[in-house]
Amino acid sequence: MHTETTFEETQSDHEVKPRYCVLKIDETENWLDQDIVARAKRIFGVYLFDRHTHVHCCELTPSYECLFVESQWDNPDLSDLETDWLSADILQGDNYAEPVKYFHCWQIDGLRRIKDGEIAVGVINLEIDNEEEALEYVRQRGV
């Protein structure tokens, strides 16, 4: 695997800094437990990636290395108790998720920009250049 950094100069010091973003994709079809899928309706995988770092996984097409954060879902028809049970089931299912996935850059770059907290397919630019800060931000805010 080969890693490269894309060059985007900053005005102040001409160094390339990471730019962390959140990727949300529909992963409903990846869930094998149809009871969970029926209750959740749609399940989104939430990933963190650095827009300035491209990797080449045995191919010429560049990819983003995306770190799995959590799964999100939205079904306002559930009662509070049903919501709690579904949250616990999805959290348990997250234990089986791949910690890292690779997506071709063109697949992500073509997605629409979404707002912080929106449960939809898209990308959120965090404007954070530190991986630990970005992970902490995503986990605390539930973007």
Summary of the structure (lengths in Angstrom):
residues: 143
radius of gyration: 16.5
end to end distance: 30.0
largest distance: 53.1
contacts: 376
relative contact order: 0.22
helix: 29%
strand: 33%
